């Protein structure tokens, strides 16, 4: 079980680059990420780095997987499709 106070850099799927980009948008802990949600966090990170393409599988799915405490590739396909639709809006 994950602690709400666990730093984002210690969550599953979150490497140093994603952790730094989360910190840039004020997401420091699992609780912060949960409050913002994977889709909004992805959008904020993308907005912070407009010149860079942030691959969905490396960012959006990783964020969702961090919240679920599972590898991003284990997220059900219907959830991935839903996340993609939300980001596309």
Rosetta blueprint (number, residue, H / E / L):
1 X L
2 X L
3 X L
4 X L
5 X L
6 X L
7 X E
8 X H
9 X H
10 X H
11 X L
12 X L
13 X L
14 X L
15 X L
16 X H
17 X H
18 X H
19 X H
20 X H
21 X H
22 X H
23 X H
24 X H
25 X L
26 X L
27 X L
28 X L
29 X E
30 X H
31 X H
32 X H
33 X H
34 X H
35 X H
36 X H
37 X L
38 X H
39 X H
40 X H
41 X H
42 X H
43 X H
44 X H
45 X H
46 X H
47 X H
48 X H
49 X L
50 X L
51 X L
52 X L
53 X L
54 X L
55 X L
56 X L
57 X L
58 X L
59 X L
60 X H
61 X H
62 X H
63 X H
64 X H
65 X H
66 X H
67 X H
68 X H
69 X L
70 X L
71 X L
72 X H
73 X H
74 X H
75 X L
76 X L
77 X H
78 X H
79 X H
80 X H
81 X H
82 X H
83 X H
84 X H
85 X H
86 X H
87 X H
88 X H
89 X L
